[in-house]
Amino acid sequence: MSARKWGVLLVLCGAIFLEGIDVAMLNVALPSIRTDLGLSTGELQWVMSAYVLGYGGFMLLGGRAADLFGRRRMFVFWLTVFLLFSGLGGLANDGWTLILARFVTGVAAAFMTPAGLSIITTGFAEGPERNRALLVYSGTAAGGFTVGLVAGGLLTAVGWRWVFFAPVVLSLLILVAALVFVPGSERPDRSGKRVDAAGAFTVTAALVLIVLGVERAAHAGVAVSAGTLLAGLAFLAAFVLIERRSAEPLVRLAILRHGPLVRANLSAMLFAAGFFGFQFLVVLYLQELRGWSTLETGFAMLVIGVDAVLSPTLTPRLVERFGNARVILGGLLLAVVAYGLFLPVGADWGYAAMFPSLILLGLAFSLAYGPLTIVATEGVAEEEQGLAGGLLYTAFQFGAAIGLSAVTAVSVAATRTDTPAGLLDGYRAGLLVPFAAAVAAAAVSAFGLRTRGGGTGPAPVDAAGSTEPAATPVAH
């Protein structure tokens, strides 16, 4: 790659690093935030879920906006919004202000992230060059999560508000670098095109209501939860109808005929559900049941960050030798083992007992995340790369929100008392959710092994409606 392309890649890696460090630092700081603001477990879960709901709910609109209004323009503008509302979160004095700030920060990430990803997928030639760039990109995201675990512990020891102020400084540096290094693209031709507002509203409402329905299962009873879920499904059905009839749909449904893309998105959703749900419960277990400090918790989970090293080094070699489909399946099977080993967690487990699950989870992430990104975006027409990225990150964030809601609902329902034994029963029950999600993800991914190249679906349909690939896909 040229020096210019490396400069662009470093800026975009900085942005995804920012997103990873932001989420990880908050995760470690959650118990301190609960204590200071007096939040319940349900409210605490919404501090995390508000971000992923804003992220996942607006991701499709964000991806389409990048295609229509310019990738650099969307990236720079929404990075600025991310900066401002991250700072607002640090000033919050009650739970709902913090939840609102996190929601808007998530919306900003929903526009910023697919714009950044589509800059890579349109600026790097499909094949080895793009694959290398994407694996470096995914490794950087993992690095952000790893650094965030330790940095979150250090900053929370000073004061949890610094978990929000630190990303402000990093955002400002990335913003300046983006203005210098990321080139402006040709002005998109928007003649006769419009944003599908109805589609954006219905899909966002559907995602929010479905997650809310799962979260309320442990608090509001079966009838209320079921009603909320049905309302979410109704909005989802309305979204599909709108997209079928719209001249300029938010999601051109023909793109979903591509089997590898659909499998990658389903696997990503289930993998994220398990990954985020698992780490949420482990942090609560270590800090609230075991009494570990935020810094001890950060260092304990640091081993998961092995993926930051393996994603750009080991994973490309495995992909070249075995193909994306086999590497993804291997990663998901390792996640199944990791979660399974943690199911019998005890009240006095030493770190040696936890270590196998944590190291296997880091290895699983390194094998699954990057190749899923490659499969979900290859073969898609250039003018729809924002959409492809939006679909993928919607799957990741919706899965994360569902996972957080599900483990919270199951854990709360199974916690009979506030004693250590009661809390442990709740954690053990909640850990079944990540395990089941990983099993389902592996089952979906296994279908990709049925044919040479790992795909069985028809060729992706380009924006003009042709079934010919817009670019020659790389074998996977």
C-alpha positions as CSV (number, residue, x, y, z in Angstrom):
1,M,0.0,0.0,0.0
2,S,1.1,3.6,-0.7
3,A,2.0,6.0,2.2
4,R,-1.2,7.9,1.5
5,K,-3.3,4.8,1.9
6,W,-1.5,4.0,5.1
7,G,-2.3,7.5,6.4
8,V,-6.0,7.1,5.6
9,L,-6.1,3.6,7.2
10,L,-4.4,4.9,10.3
11,V,-7.1,7.7,10.7
12,L,-9.9,5.2,10.2
13,C,-8.3,2.8,12.6
14,G,-8.1,5.6,15.1
15,A,-11.9,6.1,14.8
16,I,-12.7,2.4,15.3
17,F,-10.1,2.3,18.2
18,L,-12.0,5.2,19.7
19,E,-15.3,3.3,19.5
20,G,-13.7,0.2,21.1
21,I,-12.0,2.1,23.9
22,D,-15.2,4.1,24.6
23,V,-17.3,1.0,25.1
24,A,-14.7,-1.0,27.1
25,M,-13.9,1.9,29.5
26,L,-17.6,2.4,30.3
27,N,-18.1,-1.4,30.8
28,V,-15.4,-1.4,33.6
29,A,-16.8,1.8,35.1
30,L,-20.4,0.6,35.4
31,P,-20.4,-0.5,39.1
32,S,-18.9,2.9,40.1
33,I,-21.5,4.7,38.1
34,R,-24.3,2.6,39.7
35,T,-23.0,3.5,43.2
36,D,-22.6,7.3,42.5
37,L,-25.9,7.8,40.6
38,G,-27.9,5.2,42.5
39,L,-28.9,3.1,39.5
40,S,-30.8,-0.2,39.5
41,T,-29.5,-3.2,37.5
42,G,-32.0,-2.4,34.8
43,E,-31.1,1.2,34.6
44,L,-27.4,0.3,34.5
45,Q,-28.0,-2.1,31.6
46,W,-29.6,0.8,29.7
47,V,-26.5,2.9,30.1
48,M,-24.9,0.3,27.8
49,S,-28.0,-0.5,25.8
50,A,-28.8,3.1,25.0
51,Y,-25.5,3.4,23.1
52,V,-25.9,0.2,21.2
53,L,-29.5,1.0,20.4
54,G,-28.6,4.3,18.9
55,Y,-25.7,2.7,17.2
56,G,-27.7,-0.3,15.8
57,G,-31.0,1.6,15.2
58,F,-29.5,4.3,13.0
59,M,-26.7,2.3,11.4
60,L,-28.6,1.5,8.2
61,L,-29.5,5.2,7.8
62,G,-25.9,6.0,8.5
63,G,-24.6,3.6,5.9
64,R,-27.1,4.9,3.3
65,A,-26.2,8.5,4.2
66,A,-22.5,7.8,3.5
67,D,-23.4,6.5,0.0
68,L,-25.7,9.5,-0.7
69,F,-24.0,12.5,0.9
70,G,-20.3,11.6,0.9
71,R,-18.3,9.3,3.1
72,R,-15.7,11.9,4.3
73,R,-18.4,14.5,5.0
74,M,-20.4,12.1,7.1
75,F,-17.3,10.8,8.9
76,V,-16.1,14.2,9.9
77,F,-19.5,15.7,10.9
78,W,-20.6,12.8,13.1
79,L,-17.1,12.4,14.7
80,T,-17.7,15.9,15.9
81,V,-21.1,15.0,17.4
82,F,-19.5,11.9,19.0
83,L,-16.9,14.3,20.6
84,L,-19.5,16.7,22.0
85,F,-21.9,14.1,23.5
86,S,-19.1,12.0,25.0
87,G,-18.2,15.1,26.9
88,L,-21.9,15.6,27.9
89,G,-22.0,12.1,29.4
90,G,-19.1,13.0,31.7
91,L,-21.2,16.0,33.1
92,A,-24.3,13.9,33.8
93,N,-25.7,14.0,37.3
94,D,-28.5,11.5,36.9
95,G,-29.2,8.2,35.1
96,W,-31.5,9.5,32.4
97,T,-29.1,12.3,31.4
98,L,-26.4,9.8,31.0
99,I,-28.6,7.4,29.1
100,L,-29.6,10.2,26.7
101,A,-26.0,11.2,26.2
102,R,-25.0,7.6,25.4
103,F,-27.9,7.2,23.0
104,V,-26.9,10.3,21.0
105,T,-23.2,9.2,21.1
106,G,-24.4,5.8,19.7
107,V,-26.3,7.6,16.9
108,A,-23.1,9.5,16.0
109,A,-21.2,6.3,15.9
110,A,-23.9,4.8,13.6
111,F,-23.1,7.4,11.0
112,M,-19.4,7.6,11.6
113,T,-18.5,3.9,11.5
114,P,-20.1,2.7,8.2
115,A,-18.7,5.9,6.6
116,G,-15.2,4.9,7.8
117,L,-15.6,1.3,6.7
118,S,-16.9,2.2,3.3
119,I,-13.9,4.5,2.8
120,I,-11.7,1.4,3.2
121,T,-13.8,-0.9,1.0
122,T,-14.0,1.7,-1.8
123,G,-10.4,3.0,-1.4
124,F,-8.6,-0.3,-1.3
125,A,-8.7,-2.8,-4.1
126,E,-10.9,-5.9,-3.4
127,G,-8.7,-8.8,-2.8
128,P,-5.5,-9.1,-0.7
129,E,-5.0,-5.4,-0.3
130,R,-8.5,-4.8,1.1
131,N,-8.4,-8.0,3.2
132,R,-5.2,-6.8,4.8
133,A,-6.7,-3.4,5.5
134,L,-9.8,-4.8,7.0
135,L,-7.9,-7.2,9.3
136,V,-5.7,-4.4,10.5
137,Y,-8.9,-2.4,11.0
138,S,-10.5,-5.2,13.0
139,G,-7.3,-5.7,15.0
140,T,-7.3,-2.0,15.9
141,A,-10.9,-2.3,17.1
142,A,-9.9,-5.1,19.4
143,G,-6.9,-3.1,20.6
144,G,-9.3,-0.3,21.5
145,F,-11.3,-2.7,23.6
146,T,-8.2,-4.1,25.3
147,V,-6.7,-0.7,26.1
148,G,-10.1,0.5,27.3
149,L,-10.3,-2.3,29.9
150,V,-7.1,-1.1,31.6
151,A,-7.6,2.6,30.9
152,G,-11.2,2.3,32.2
153,G,-9.9,0.9,35.5
154,L,-7.2,3.6,35.9
155,L,-9.6,6.4,35.0
156,T,-12.4,5.1,37.2
157,A,-10.0,4.9,40.1
158,V,-9.6,8.7,39.7
159,G,-13.3,9.3,38.9
160,W,-15.7,7.6,36.5
161,R,-16.4,10.9,34.7
162,W,-12.9,10.7,33.1
163,V,-14.1,7.6,31.2
164,F,-16.2,10.1,29.2
165,F,-13.7,13.0,29.1
166,A,-10.8,10.9,27.8
167,P,-12.6,10.1,24.4
168,V,-13.1,13.8,23.9
169,V,-9.4,14.4,23.6
170,L,-8.9,11.3,21.4
171,S,-11.8,12.4,19.2
172,L,-10.3,15.8,18.7
173,L,-7.0,14.3,17.6
174,I,-8.7,12.0,15.1
175,L,-10.8,14.8,13.8
176,V,-7.7,16.9,13.0
177,A,-6.0,14.0,11.4
178,A,-9.1,13.2,9.3
179,L,-9.2,16.7,7.9
180,V,-5.6,16.4,6.9
181,F,-5.4,12.8,5.5
182,V,-8.8,11.6,4.4
183,P,-9.3,12.8,0.8
184,G,-12.6,14.2,-0.3
185,S,-14.4,12.0,-2.8
186,E,-16.4,13.1,-5.8
187,R,-19.6,14.8,-4.9
188,P,-22.2,12.1,-4.9
189,D,-24.9,12.3,-7.6
190,R,-28.0,12.8,-5.5
191,S,-30.3,13.9,-8.4
192,G,-33.7,12.3,-7.9
193,K,-32.5,10.6,-4.7
194,R,-33.8,11.0,-1.2
195,V,-33.4,9.6,2.3
196,D,-35.9,6.9,3.1
197,A,-37.2,8.6,6.3
198,A,-40.1,6.2,6.7
199,G,-37.8,3.2,6.5
200,A,-35.4,4.7,9.0
201,F,-38.2,5.4,11.5
202,T,-39.8,2.0,11.3
203,V,-36.6,0.0,11.5
204,T,-35.3,2.1,14.4
205,A,-38.7,1.7,16.2
206,A,-38.6,-2.1,15.6
207,L,-35.1,-2.5,17.0
208,V,-35.9,-0.4,20.1
209,L,-39.1,-2.1,20.9
210,I,-37.7,-5.6,20.4
211,V,-34.8,-4.9,22.8
212,L,-37.2,-3.2,25.2
213,G,-39.5,-6.2,25.1
214,V,-36.6,-8.6,26.0
215,E,-35.4,-6.3,28.8
216,R,-38.8,-5.9,30.3
217,A,-39.4,-9.7,30.5
218,A,-37.9,-9.8,34.0
219,H,-39.7,-6.6,35.3
220,A,-43.1,-6.1,33.7
221,G,-44.4,-9.6,33.2
222,V,-45.0,-11.8,30.2
223,A,-48.1,-9.9,28.8
224,V,-46.3,-6.5,28.7
225,S,-43.1,-8.0,27.3
226,A,-45.0,-9.9,24.7
227,G,-47.0,-6.9,23.7
228,T,-43.8,-4.8,23.3
229,L,-42.2,-7.6,21.2
230,L,-45.2,-7.8,19.0
231,A,-45.2,-4.1,18.4
232,G,-41.5,-4.3,17.4
233,L,-42.3,-7.1,15.0
234,A,-45.1,-5.1,13.5
235,F,-42.8,-2.2,12.9
236,L,-40.3,-4.6,11.3
237,A,-43.0,-5.9,9.0
238,A,-43.9,-2.3,8.1
239,F,-40.3,-1.6,7.3
240,V,-40.1,-4.5,4.9
241,L,-43.3,-3.4,3.1
242,I,-41.9,0.2,2.9
243,E,-38.7,-1.0,1.4
244,R,-40.4,-3.2,-1.2
245,R,-42.4,-0.2,-2.4
246,S,-39.9,2.6,-2.0
247,A,-38.2,4.0,-5.2
248,E,-35.1,4.8,-3.0
249,P,-35.2,2.2,-0.2
250,L,-33.0,2.4,2.9
251,V,-32.2,-1.2,2.3
252,R,-32.5,-2.6,-1.2
253,L,-33.9,-6.0,-0.3
254,A,-32.3,-7.7,-3.3
255,I,-29.0,-7.4,-1.5
256,L,-30.3,-9.9,1.0
257,R,-30.3,-12.6,-1.7
258,H,-26.5,-13.0,-1.3
259,G,-26.1,-16.0,1.0
260,P,-22.6,-15.2,2.4
261,L,-23.7,-11.7,3.3
262,V,-26.8,-12.9,5.2
263,R,-24.9,-15.6,7.0
264,A,-22.2,-13.1,8.0
265,N,-24.7,-10.7,9.4
266,L,-26.7,-13.4,11.4
267,S,-23.4,-14.8,12.8
268,A,-22.2,-11.3,13.7
269,M,-25.5,-10.6,15.5
270,L,-25.4,-13.8,17.6
271,F,-21.7,-13.5,18.3
272,A,-22.1,-9.9,19.5
273,A,-25.0,-11.0,21.7
274,G,-22.9,-13.5,23.5
275,F,-19.7,-11.4,23.7
276,F,-21.3,-8.3,25.2
277,G,-23.6,-10.2,27.4
278,F,-20.8,-12.3,28.8
279,Q,-18.5,-9.4,29.6
280,F,-21.3,-7.5,31.3
281,L,-22.0,-10.4,33.7
282,V,-18.2,-11.1,34.3
283,V,-17.6,-7.4,35.3
284,L,-20.6,-7.5,37.7
285,Y,-19.4,-10.9,39.1
286,L,-15.8,-9.7,39.7
287,Q,-16.7,-6.3,41.2
288,E,-20.0,-6.9,43.0
289,L,-19.7,-10.5,44.2
290,R,-15.9,-10.8,44.5
291,G,-15.2,-7.2,45.5
292,W,-12.4,-6.7,42.9
293,S,-11.5,-3.1,42.1
294,T,-12.0,-1.6,38.7
295,L,-8.3,-1.8,38.0
296,E,-8.1,-5.4,39.0
297,T,-11.1,-6.1,36.8
298,G,-9.5,-4.4,33.8
299,F,-6.3,-6.3,34.2
300,A,-8.2,-9.6,34.6
301,M,-10.0,-9.1,31.3
302,L,-6.9,-7.8,29.5
303,V,-6.1,-11.2,28.2
304,I,-9.2,-11.0,25.9
305,G,-7.1,-8.4,24.0
306,V,-4.9,-11.0,22.5
307,D,-7.1,-10.5,19.5
308,A,-5.4,-7.1,18.9
309,V,-2.2,-9.0,18.2
310,L,-3.6,-12.0,16.4
311,S,-6.1,-10.3,14.1
312,P,-3.5,-8.6,11.8
313,T,-0.9,-11.4,12.1
314,L,-2.3,-14.9,12.5
315,T,-5.8,-14.4,11.1
316,P,-4.6,-13.3,7.5
317,R,-2.5,-16.5,7.2
318,L,-5.3,-18.7,8.4
319,V,-7.7,-17.0,6.0
320,E,-5.3,-17.5,3.1
321,R,-4.9,-21.2,3.9
322,F,-8.4,-22.2,5.0
323,G,-10.7,-19.5,3.7
324,N,-13.0,-17.1,5.6
325,A,-15.8,-19.6,6.2
326,R,-13.6,-22.2,8.0
327,V,-11.8,-19.5,10.1
328,I,-15.1,-17.9,11.2
329,L,-16.6,-21.3,12.2
330,G,-13.4,-22.1,14.1
331,G,-13.7,-18.8,16.0
332,L,-17.3,-19.4,16.9
333,L,-16.7,-22.9,18.1
334,L,-13.9,-21.5,20.4
335,A,-16.5,-19.1,21.8
336,V,-18.8,-22.0,22.6
337,V,-16.0,-23.7,24.5
338,A,-15.1,-20.4,26.3
339,Y,-18.6,-19.7,27.5
340,G,-19.2,-23.4,28.4
341,L,-16.1,-23.5,30.6
342,F,-17.4,-20.5,32.6
343,L,-20.9,-21.9,33.2
344,P,-20.1,-23.5,36.6
345,V,-18.5,-20.4,38.0
346,G,-18.1,-20.5,41.7
347,A,-18.2,-17.8,44.4
348,D,-14.5,-18.2,45.2
349,W,-13.0,-18.9,41.7
350,G,-9.3,-17.9,41.4
351,Y,-8.1,-16.2,38.2
352,A,-6.6,-19.5,37.0
353,A,-10.1,-21.0,36.8
354,M,-11.3,-18.0,34.7
355,F,-8.2,-17.7,32.5
356,P,-9.1,-20.5,29.9
357,S,-12.4,-18.9,29.1
358,L,-11.0,-15.4,28.7
359,I,-8.0,-16.4,26.5
360,L,-10.2,-18.6,24.3
361,L,-12.7,-15.7,23.9
362,G,-9.9,-13.4,22.8
363,L,-8.8,-16.0,20.2
364,A,-12.4,-16.5,19.1
365,F,-12.8,-12.8,18.5
366,S,-9.6,-12.6,16.5
367,L,-10.7,-15.5,14.2
368,A,-14.3,-14.3,13.7
369,Y,-14.5,-10.6,13.6
370,G,-12.2,-9.7,10.7
371,P,-13.3,-12.5,8.4
372,L,-17.0,-11.7,9.1
373,T,-16.3,-8.1,8.0
374,I,-14.7,-9.3,4.8
375,V,-17.5,-11.7,3.9
376,A,-20.2,-9.1,4.6
377,T,-18.7,-6.5,2.3
378,E,-17.0,-8.3,-0.6
379,G,-18.7,-8.5,-4.0
380,V,-21.0,-5.5,-3.2
381,A,-21.2,-2.6,-5.7
382,E,-19.1,0.4,-4.7
383,E,-22.2,2.7,-4.4
384,E,-23.6,0.3,-1.8
385,Q,-20.6,-0.3,0.4
386,G,-22.0,2.1,3.0
387,L,-25.2,0.0,3.0
388,A,-23.2,-3.2,3.4
389,G,-21.2,-1.8,6.3
390,G,-24.4,-0.5,7.8
391,L,-26.0,-3.9,7.7
392,L,-23.0,-5.5,9.3
393,Y,-22.7,-3.0,12.2
394,T,-26.4,-3.0,12.7
395,A,-26.2,-6.8,13.2
396,F,-23.3,-6.4,15.6
397,Q,-25.0,-3.6,17.7
398,F,-28.5,-5.1,17.6
399,G,-27.0,-8.4,18.8
400,A,-25.1,-6.6,21.5
401,A,-28.3,-4.9,22.7
402,I,-30.3,-8.1,22.6
403,G,-27.5,-9.9,24.5
404,L,-27.3,-7.3,27.2
405,S,-31.1,-7.3,27.6
406,A,-31.3,-11.0,27.6
407,V,-28.6,-11.7,30.2
408,T,-30.1,-8.9,32.4
409,A,-33.6,-10.4,32.2
410,V,-32.5,-13.9,32.9
411,S,-30.0,-13.0,35.6
412,V,-32.6,-10.7,37.4
413,A,-35.3,-13.4,37.2
414,A,-33.0,-16.1,38.6
415,T,-31.7,-13.9,41.5
416,R,-33.9,-14.8,44.4
417,T,-32.0,-12.9,47.1
418,D,-29.3,-10.2,47.4
419,T,-27.0,-12.7,49.2
420,P,-23.8,-13.9,47.5
421,A,-25.5,-17.2,46.8
422,G,-28.5,-15.5,45.2
423,L,-26.3,-13.3,43.1
424,L,-24.3,-16.3,41.9
425,D,-27.5,-18.1,40.9
426,G,-28.4,-15.1,38.8
427,Y,-25.0,-14.9,37.1
428,R,-25.0,-18.7,36.3
429,A,-28.4,-18.5,34.7
430,G,-27.4,-15.4,32.7
431,L,-24.3,-17.1,31.4
432,L,-26.5,-19.6,29.6
433,V,-27.5,-16.8,27.1
434,P,-23.9,-16.2,25.7
435,F,-23.5,-20.0,25.4
436,A,-26.7,-20.5,23.5
437,A,-26.0,-17.5,21.3
438,A,-22.5,-18.9,20.4
439,V,-24.0,-22.3,19.6
440,A,-26.6,-20.7,17.3
441,A,-23.9,-18.6,15.6
442,A,-21.7,-21.6,14.9
443,A,-24.7,-23.5,13.4
444,V,-25.5,-20.6,11.1
445,S,-21.9,-20.2,10.0
446,A,-21.5,-24.0,9.3
447,F,-23.8,-23.6,6.3
448,G,-21.0,-21.6,4.7
449,L,-18.9,-24.8,4.3
450,R,-21.3,-26.5,1.9
451,T,-19.7,-25.2,-1.2
452,R,-16.2,-24.3,-2.4
453,G,-15.6,-20.7,-1.4
454,G,-17.9,-20.9,1.6
455,G,-21.0,-19.5,0.0
456,T,-24.2,-21.0,-1.4
457,G,-26.3,-18.0,-2.1
458,P,-26.7,-16.4,-5.5
459,A,-24.3,-13.7,-6.7
460,P,-24.8,-10.3,-5.0
461,V,-27.2,-8.0,-6.8
462,D,-25.7,-4.6,-7.6
463,A,-27.5,-1.3,-7.3
464,A,-28.8,-1.4,-10.8
465,G,-30.5,-4.7,-10.2
466,S,-28.1,-6.9,-12.0
467,T,-27.1,-10.3,-10.6
468,E,-23.6,-9.9,-11.9
469,P,-21.1,-9.0,-9.1
470,A,-19.9,-5.4,-9.1
471,A,-16.4,-6.6,-8.5
472,T,-14.8,-10.1,-8.6
473,P,-15.3,-11.5,-5.2
474,V,-12.4,-13.1,-3.4
475,A,-12.8,-16.8,-2.7
476,H,-13.9,-17.5,0.9
